[in-house]
Amino acid sequence: MKKTIIFSLALLVLFFNISLSSAQMTDALPEIPGWINGELRKTEFDTVSGKRGFWLERDYRNNAGVPFHAVWMEGSGDKGWTPPEKEISANDGPLGTGASYKTLSVKGEKAILEHHPVTGYSLSVKAGKKGTLTLESIIATEEEITAAAEVLVGRIN
């Protein structure tokens, strides 16, 4: 009888932890009403020393049909990355490939925007202490990728 109760409690705790973990993951890259929301793909940072966070990916199309690839990293995977404190607006110079970089604010969070003439825009923003969102799009404009980041960061925070 005692073993049955202990086993039942252990199963209940395990089920609660799994459902709580799944809820946190889906909150990071939520479905956006009015957008086309692709399948949510997740990878856990599972090491010999334990779980260290997770990585989520989802493809979106906003209501104008502009595609975005979103990546969310939470836990040890992104803890070393932070946007620069000082304002940056630069390019990779005469020997580079035409890329430009600048810092900006997305919903009050520091972010960095990169544009490359071949691969398009990439915007990364640290969302508080929760994690890091990166959006990429080959065809979006600076305004479109910034607006998409604001929608997602607003839902995450």
URPE-V876767 format. One record per helix or strand of 2 or more residues. SS is the DSSP state (helix for helix, strand for strand). FROM is the first residue (numbers start at 1). TO is the last residue. If there is no record, write none. Layout:
SS&FROM&TO + SS&FROM&TO
This chain:
helix&2&28 + strand&36&37 + strand&41&47 + strand&50&61 + strand&67&75 + strand&89&91 + strand&100&106 + strand&109&116 + strand&120&127 + strand&131&137 + helix&142&156
